[in-house]
């Protein structure tokens, strides 16, 4: 469960926390058809939707797919995918994404039964910079979001996302941040700062994160990380060090 249960945190302190065990995450087939492509199989929404490239260095899970979707809807988000299909269209000016995910009962990530509920997501991207999206869950309601994600200068990129789900427990969400790198201090390092705010039925929460991704060797990355969580009932500091070994 990580620290989230203890902290009553809606964001997800770590983006790789999952229940112990071995599970199948994704297994899909892709078929290009001209400018279109179709993905079908066992797929996850957080691999395709509501993402900002310049937020990916941050470790808190909300800087992947926004906490609004994972908190209100749940799966299909890491570590559990779902049977579904997505359609992509790419051109120089516009990219379109549309997907459907079925509700499932699973064991070790393998579907055992498919229920009657489902999740639809649609997203349009303009000029590799702006995204507008909408999701509809057949029983849990709707959500809307907008994303701005841009490389400002050679070493500096920034992102901002807002999301609104009028009939959901987490109704308002916004985040923003900057990413510095690779360089200028070291050619393959990144530094990043992020800020997220959410309004829920149990009160507002804010998370602030600062991190530095340091390439020690070609096969080893070390990443110190600091987070400050502010809730209606208190404040907590989280300090971590992540090591990534590439074999």
C-alpha positions in Angstrom: 0.0 0.0 0.0 3.0 2.3 0.3 2.6 5.6 2.2 -0.7 6.6 0.8 -2.9 4.8 3.3 -1.0 6.3 6.2 -1.0 9.8 4.7 -4.6 9.7 3.4 -3.1 10.8 0.1 -5.1 10.9 -3.1 -2.2 11.5 -5.4 0.1 8.4 -5.0 3.4 9.2 -3.4 5.2 6.7 -5.8 4.2 5.9 -9.4 5.5 2.3 -9.1 3.7 1.2 -5.9 1.5 -1.9 -6.4 0.3 -4.9 -4.3 3.0 -7.6 -4.1 2.8 -10.3 -6.8 3.5 -11.1 -10.4 0.9 -9.9 -12.8 0.3 -9.3 -16.5 0.1 -5.6 -17.2 -0.4 -5.0 -20.9 -0.7 -7.3 -23.9 -2.0 -5.8 -27.2 -1.8 -5.9 -30.9 -1.3 -2.8 -33.1 -2.5 -2.5 -36.7 -1.6 0.5 -38.8 -4.1 1.6 -41.5 -2.8 4.6 -43.4 -2.6 7.6 -41.0 -4.6 5.5 -38.4 -3.6 2.8 -36.0 -5.7 0.5 -33.8 -4.5 -1.0 -30.5 -6.6 -3.9 -29.1 -6.1 -6.3 -26.2 -5.2 -5.7 -22.6 -4.4 -2.0 -22.4 -4.2 0.8 -19.7 -5.4 4.4 -20.0 -2.3 5.8 -18.3 -0.1 4.7 -21.2 -2.0 6.8 -23.7 -4.2 9.6 -22.1 -4.0 12.7 -19.9 -0.2 12.7 -20.1 2.3 15.6 -20.3 5.8 14.7 -21.5 7.5 17.3 -19.3 6.0 15.9 -16.1 7.4 12.4 -16.5 10.6 12.8 -14.4 8.5 13.5 -11.3 7.9 10.4 -9.1 4.4 11.2 -7.6 1.8 9.1 -9.5 -0.4 12.2 -10.2 2.3 13.6 -12.5 1.7 10.6 -14.8 -2.0 10.3 -15.3 -3.9 12.8 -13.2 -5.2 11.7 -9.8 -8.7 12.8 -10.8 -9.1 9.8 -13.2 -7.3 7.2 -11.0 -9.2 8.4 -7.8 -12.6 8.7 -9.3 -12.6 5.8 -11.8 -9.8 3.5 -10.7 -8.7 1.0 -13.3 -7.5 0.8 -16.1 -4.5 2.4 -14.5 -1.2 0.8 -13.5 -0.9 -1.9 -12.2 -4.2 -3.2 -13.7 -5.0 -2.9 -17.4 -8.4 -3.8 -19.0 -9.7 -5.4 -22.2 -10.2 -2.6 -24.7 -9.3 -0.9 -27.9 -8.0 2.5 -28.9 -7.9 4.3 -32.3 -5.1 6.8 -33.1 -4.8 9.3 -35.9 -1.7 11.4 -36.4 -1.0 14.3 -38.7 1.5 17.3 -38.5 -1.1 19.5 -37.0 -3.5 17.3 -35.1 -3.5 14.0 -33.2 -6.6 12.2 -32.2 -7.1 9.4 -29.6 -10.2 7.5 -28.8 -10.5 4.4 -26.6 -12.9 2.1 -24.8 -12.0 0.0 -21.7 -14.3 -2.7 -20.4 -14.7 -3.3 -16.6 -13.1 -6.6 -15.6 -12.6 -9.1 -12.8 -8.9 -10.1 -12.9 -6.4 -12.5 -11.3 -2.7 -11.6 -11.6 -3.7 -9.2 -14.3 -5.5 -11.8 -16.4 -9.2 -11.2 -17.0 -11.5 -13.7 -15.4 -14.8 -12.0 -16.2 -15.9 -8.8 -18.1 -18.6 -6.7 -16.4 -21.2 -4.4 -17.8 -19.4 -1.1 -17.0 -17.1 0.7 -19.4 -14.9 3.7 -19.8 -14.7 5.9 -22.9 -11.9 8.5 -23.4 -11.4 10.9 -26.3 -8.5 13.3 -26.7 -7.3 15.7 -29.4 -3.8 17.2 -29.5 -2.8 20.4 -31.5 0.7 21.3 -32.7 2.3 18.8 -30.2 1.5 21.4 -27.5 -2.2 21.5 -26.5 -4.6 18.7 -25.6 -8.3 18.6 -24.9 -10.0 15.5 -23.6 -13.2 14.0 -22.2 -14.0 10.8 -20.5 -17.3 9.0 -19.7 -17.7 6.1 -17.4 -21.1 4.4 -17.7 -21.7 4.4 -14.0 -19.2 6.9 -12.4 -19.7 10.0 -14.5 -17.8 12.3 -16.8 -14.6 14.3 -16.7 -13.0 17.0 -18.9 -9.4 18.1 -19.1 -7.0 20.5 -20.9 -3.2 20.2 -21.1 -0.4 22.6 -22.2 3.0 21.0 -22.6 5.9 22.7 -24.3 9.7 22.9 -24.6 10.4 26.6 -23.9 14.1 26.7 -24.4 16.8 24.2 -25.1 17.0 23.0 -21.5 13.6 24.0 -20.1 10.2 22.5 -20.6 7.0 23.2 -18.8 3.5 21.7 -18.4 0.1 22.6 -17.0 -3.1 20.5 -16.7 -6.6 21.2 -15.5 -9.4 18.8 -15.0 -13.1 18.9 -13.9 -15.5 16.2 -13.0 -18.7 17.8 -11.8 -20.4 14.7 -10.3 -17.4 12.9 -8.8 -15.7 12.7 -5.4 -12.7 14.6 -6.7 -14.2 17.4 -8.7 -11.4 19.9 -9.4 -7.8 19.2 -10.2 -4.9 21.3 -11.5 -1.1 20.8 -11.8 1.9 22.5 -13.2 5.7 22.2 -13.2 9.0 22.6 -15.1 11.6 20.2 -16.2 15.3 21.2 -16.7 17.4 18.9 -18.9 19.0 17.0 -20.3 21.8 19.4 -19.3 22.9 22.1 -18.9 24.8 21.0 -15.8 25.3 17.4 -16.9 24.3 16.2 -20.4 22.0 13.3 -19.3 20.5 14.6 -16.0 17.1 16.1 -15.3 15.7 18.3 -12.6 12.0 18.9 -12.1 9.6 20.7 -9.8 5.8 20.0 -9.8 2.8 21.4 -7.9 -0.7 19.8 -7.9 -4.0 20.8 -6.3 -7.2 18.8 -5.9 -10.6 19.5 -4.3 -12.3 16.4 -3.0 -15.4 15.6 -0.8 -13.0 15.3 2.2 -11.3 18.6 1.6 -8.5 20.1 -0.6 -5.1 18.6 -1.0 -1.9 20.0 -2.4 1.4 18.3 -3.3 4.7 19.9 -4.1 7.6 17.8 -5.4 11.2 18.5 -6.3 13.5 15.8 -7.8 16.8 15.3 -9.5 17.6 12.4 -11.8 21.3 11.7 -11.8 22.9 9.3 -14.3 25.7 7.7 -12.4 26.7 5.2 -15.1 25.1 4.2 -18.4 23.3 1.4 -16.5 22.6 3.2 -13.1 20.4 6.2 -12.4 19.9 7.6 -8.9 17.1 10.0 -8.1 16.6 11.8 -4.8 13.1 13.2 -4.3 11.3 15.4 -1.8 7.6 15.9 -1.5 5.4 18.1 0.7 1.8 17.1 1.2 -0.7 19.6 2.6 -4.2 18.3 3.6 -7.1 19.7 5.6 -5.9 17.8 8.6 -2.1 18.2 8.5 1.2 18.5 6.6 3.6 15.7 5.8 7.1 15.6 4.2 8.3 12.6 2.2 11.9 12.0 1.2 13.0 9.2 -1.1 15.8 7.9 -3.2 15.0 5.8 -6.3 17.6 3.7 -8.0 17.1 2.4 -11.6 19.3 -0.4 -12.9 19.2 -1.0 -16.7 20.4 -4.5 -17.6 
